[in-house]
Amino acid sequence: MPTVKTALVTGGAGFIGSHIVDALIRRHIKVFVVDDLSAGSRKNLNPNAVFYKMSVTDPAAARLVARLKPDVVFHLAAQIDVRCSVEDPPQDARVNIMGTLNIAHASAKAGVKKFIFTSSGGAMYPDTLRPPYSEKTPDDPISPYAIGKRAAEMYLCFEHRIHGMKTVVLRLANAYGPRQALRGGYAGVISIFARQLLKKEKTVINGNGKQTRDYVYVSDIVQAHMLAMEKNVTGTFNIGTGVQTNVNALFRIINRLTGAKQREVHGPACKGEVMRSALDARKARRELGWTPKVTLDEGLKKTVAWFQKR
Ligand SMILES: NC(=O)c1ccc[n+]([C@@H]2O[C@H](COP(=O)([O-])OP(=O)(O)OC[C@H]3O[C@@H](n4cnc5c(N)ncnc54)[C@H](O)[C@@H]3O)[C@@H](O)[C@H]2O)c1
């Protein structure tokens, strides 16, 4: 990839997006952020980024891309709550499909050198198969959120094949770390447990707590995005540790780290919840040189410390 001087980050006021903005600025890249602040916050925004409060669905956002002509686009702006997508699929599709297409098509026309799309690995594969899932596992998006992410990936394939824009799709497992919001589909468990246990609020585990996820610390997620920008690659990559951790185990670790000493309490299970998930990221290791560096223990310590400071 030739030298990158400018980058646009959509969703750059959100959890993962704001960490990507920080990493780009540390690399002396000029960063533009488009975010409508529907879930993100100005507090997350790096003061050295140029901020446009705007929806990715707005035709003005396409005109902005045409004017800025960034070298690279990181597209993270999205409606991220799976439950909201089930309640209001058209709204999810407006942001996650039409918003992505609006930015991607404008990027292809503007000659953007690389378009990096943050997709979902956690929602993409059928949990009837045994994890970890590789990119070769046939996808089976069930929720409107997953369907939207898959549709957006396919539109990017079109922009690549027909307009020649280099695209990288990163299918993330469950990210966690500082700045993760307490609402939304993924926010779930780690930030909620950390905050509730620190505040000595009653913490309830949904169902039997045996549902597993693959947790990746945010600095490792950022590193995957940086490698996707720097390496001469295109295509789809799973980003995960391959390790499944269940909710009961998370509760026990965070309970210990916060010193809350709460008893494990279980509530009703969430209907239709995926029971197990983990991603096989060997392709990312081979082609991007990516491996997760932060262990769950270290990552949880850093996350709890961040919530403690607040
Ligand atoms: N957090 C995870 O575990 C995870 C896992 C897989 C994929 N992802 C994907 O990573 C991306 C970032 O997720 P996150 O966890 O940082 O969530 P987040 O909610 O913190 O970030 C999303 C950002 O997009 C902004 N946004 C929403 N709708 C917008 C619109 N119409 N126009 C402009 N901005 C809009 C929000 O204000 C927010 O700042 C999303 O695309 C999400 O689907 C996240």
Ligand as a Chemical Component Dictionary entry (heavy atoms), coordinates in Angstrom:
data_LIG
# 
_chem_comp.id                   LIG 
_chem_comp.type                 NON-POLYMER 
_chem_comp.pdbx_formal_charge   0 
_chem_comp.three_letter_code    LIG 
# 
loop_
_chem_comp_atom.comp_id 
_chem_comp_atom.atom_id 
_chem_comp_atom.alt_atom_id 
_chem_comp_atom.type_symbol 
_chem_comp_atom.charge 
_chem_comp_atom.model_Cartn_x 
_chem_comp_atom.model_Cartn_y 
_chem_comp_atom.model_Cartn_z 
_chem_comp_atom.pdbx_ordinal 
LIG N1  N1  N 0  -17.953 -4.150 19.381 1  
LIG C1  C1  C 0  -17.918 -5.358 18.838 2  
LIG O1  O1  O 0  -17.721 -6.358 19.518 3  
LIG C2  C2  C 0  -18.093 -5.516 17.349 4  
LIG C3  C3  C 0  -18.044 -6.810 16.816 5  
LIG C4  C4  C 0  -18.224 -6.970 15.437 6  
LIG C5  C5  C 0  -18.402 -5.878 14.635 7  
LIG N2  N2  N 1  -18.465 -4.643 15.197 8  
LIG C6  C6  C 0  -18.664 -3.510 14.301 9  
LIG O2  O2  O 0  -17.679 -2.530 14.604 10 
LIG C7  C7  C 0  -18.208 -1.228 14.331 11 
LIG C8  C8  C 0  -18.015 -0.330 15.539 12 
LIG O3  O3  O 0  -18.720 -0.881 16.631 13 
LIG P1  P1  P 0  -18.567 -0.318 18.120 14 
LIG O4  O4  O 0  -18.649 -1.467 19.027 15 
LIG O5  O5  O -1 -17.419 0.609  18.186 16 
LIG O6  O6  O 0  -19.939 0.470  18.261 17 
LIG P2  P2  P 0  -20.252 2.014  18.589 18 
LIG O7  O7  O 0  -21.755 2.114  18.673 19 
LIG O8  O8  O 0  -19.444 2.484  19.730 20 
LIG O9  O9  O 0  -19.754 2.735  17.256 21 
LIG C9  C9  C 0  -20.583 2.982  16.153 22 
LIG C10 C10 C 0  -20.499 4.447  15.839 23 
LIG O10 O10 O 0  -21.273 4.698  14.651 24 
LIG C11 C11 C 0  -22.024 5.886  14.854 25 
LIG N3  N3  N 0  -23.197 5.811  13.985 26 
LIG C12 C12 C 0  -24.286 5.015  14.117 27 
LIG N4  N4  N 0  -25.153 5.253  13.110 28 
LIG C13 C13 C 0  -24.585 6.225  12.330 29 
LIG C14 C14 C 0  -24.989 6.898  11.148 30 
LIG N5  N5  N 0  -26.158 6.621  10.559 31 
LIG N6  N6  N 0  -24.161 7.837  10.622 32 
LIG C15 C15 C 0  -22.966 8.126  11.215 33 
LIG N7  N7  N 0  -22.544 7.529  12.349 34 
LIG C16 C16 C 0  -23.348 6.578  12.896 35 
LIG C17 C17 C 0  -22.374 5.904  16.321 36 
LIG O11 O11 O 0  -22.686 7.210  16.796 37 
LIG C18 C18 C 0  -21.091 5.343  16.939 38 
LIG O12 O12 O 0  -20.184 6.389  17.235 39 
LIG C19 C19 C 0  -19.655 -1.437 13.922 40 
LIG O13 O13 O 0  -19.742 -1.462 12.521 41 
LIG C20 C20 C 0  -19.987 -2.797 14.491 42 
LIG O14 O14 O 0  -21.022 -3.439 13.776 43 
LIG C21 C21 C 0  -18.323 -4.439 16.528 44 
# 
loop_
_chem_comp_bond.comp_id 
_chem_comp_bond.atom_id_1 
_chem_comp_bond.atom_id_2 
_chem_comp_bond.value_order 
_chem_comp_bond.pdbx_ordinal 
LIG N1  C1  SING 1  
LIG C1  O1  DOUB 2  
LIG C1  C2  SING 3  
LIG C2  C3  SING 4  
LIG C2  C21 DOUB 5  
LIG C3  C4  DOUB 6  
LIG C4  C5  SING 7  
LIG C5  N2  DOUB 8  
LIG N2  C6  SING 9  
LIG N2  C21 SING 10 
LIG C6  O2  SING 11 
LIG C6  C20 SING 12 
LIG O2  C7  SING 13 
LIG C7  C8  SING 14 
LIG C7  C19 SING 15 
LIG C8  O3  SING 16 
LIG O3  P1  SING 17 
LIG P1  O4  DOUB 18 
LIG P1  O5  SING 19 
LIG P1  O6  SING 20 
LIG O6  P2  SING 21 
LIG P2  O7  DOUB 22 
LIG P2  O8  SING 23 
LIG P2  O9  SING 24 
LIG O9  C9  SING 25 
LIG C9  C10 SING 26 
LIG C10 O10 SING 27 
LIG C10 C18 SING 28 
LIG O10 C11 SING 29 
LIG C11 N3  SING 30 
LIG C11 C17 SING 31 
LIG N3  C12 SING 32 
LIG N3  C16 SING 33 
LIG C12 N4  DOUB 34 
LIG N4  C13 SING 35 
LIG C13 C14 SING 36 
LIG C13 C16 DOUB 37 
LIG C14 N5  SING 38 
LIG C14 N6  DOUB 39 
LIG N6  C15 SING 40 
LIG C15 N7  DOUB 41 
LIG N7  C16 SING 42 
LIG C17 O11 SING 43 
LIG C17 C18 SING 44 
LIG C18 O12 SING 45 
LIG C19 O13 SING 46 
LIG C19 C20 SING 47 
LIG C20 O14 SING 48 
# 
